Amino acid sequence: MRRQRREFERWTERIVTLVGIADPVPATRAIMALCDGLLLHRLTVDPDLDLRPAIERAVRALAGP
């Protein structure tokens, strides 16, 4: 499971770099933590939660102006 998580982190880091976020490692950690929380919230509280808007806002915020 850890190996798969690390592969997912690497994949996310590549995407974060491609969208122009200057410091991809902490940005990746932040995005993944946000996604973990959103998924937990969706599974336990709000099964209809649309994850995309929150993830888009986080990526845009991390990318800066």
Phi and psi in degrees as a GROMACS rama.xvg file:
@    title "Ramachandran Plot"
@    xaxis  label "Phi"
@    yaxis  label "Psi"
@TYPE xy
-64.4249  -38.9998  ARG-2
-62.568  -44.6039  ARG-3
-64.6324  -37.9467  GLN-4
-63.3836  -42.4673  ARG-5
-63.8788  -39.6254  ARG-6
-62.8044  -39.8591  GLU-7
-65.5536  -38.8006  PHE-8
-61.2045  -45.0392  GLU-9
-61.5668  -42.797  ARG-10
-60.8752  -45.04  TRP-11
-65.2288  -40.69  THR-12
-59.1814  -40.5283  GLU-13
-62.8745  -43.0845  ARG-14
-65.2342  -44.7431  ILE-15
-58.6316  -41.2853  VAL-16
-65.4502  -42.9724  THR-17
-63.0708  -32.0587  LEU-18
-84.9252  1.5317  VAL-19
93.0549  16.8222  GLY-20
-77.4523  123.859  ILE-21
-63.9275  -40.7811  ALA-22
-116.246  86.2597  ASP-23
-68.0526  -28.8157  PRO-24
-67.9744  -54.188  VAL-25
-66.1216  -31.7647  PRO-26
-64.6498  -41.9802  ALA-27
-62.031  -44.231  THR-28
-60.6603  -41.5931  ARG-29
-65.8154  -45.6177  ALA-30
-64.1756  -42.2915  ILE-31
-67.2034  -37.9334  MET-32
-64.4927  -42.5039  ALA-33
-59.4788  -47.0029  LEU-34
-63.105  -40.407  CYS-35
-58.1571  -46.1513  ASP-36
-65.3943  -41.9088  GLY-37
-62.4728  -42.3779  LEU-38
-64.8787  -41.9192  LEU-39
-62.3851  -43.0507  LEU-40
-61.8432  -43.5231  HIS-41
-63.3827  -42.694  ARG-42
-70.2861  -33.0644  LEU-43
-103.065  -24.6562  THR-44
-125.388  -46.7011  VAL-45
-132.242  83.5427  ASP-46
-63.0697  -16.0662  PRO-47
-100.244  7.42616  ASP-48
-59.2402  128.304  LEU-49
-86.5057  112.675  ASP-50
-75.755  -29.1254  LEU-51
-55.1702  -47.0206  ARG-52
-59.4143  -41.2292  PRO-53
-67.4573  -39.9678  ALA-54
-68.0444  -41.3915  ILE-55
-59.8958  -44.822  GLU-56
-62.1575  -41.0618  ARG-57
-63.803  -45.1072  ALA-58
-63.2494  -44.6783  VAL-59
-62.345  -41.3688  ARG-60
-64.829  -40.6092  ALA-61
-71.2274  -28.4012  LEU-62
-74.114  -22.2517  ALA-63
78.5363  -173.862  GLY-64
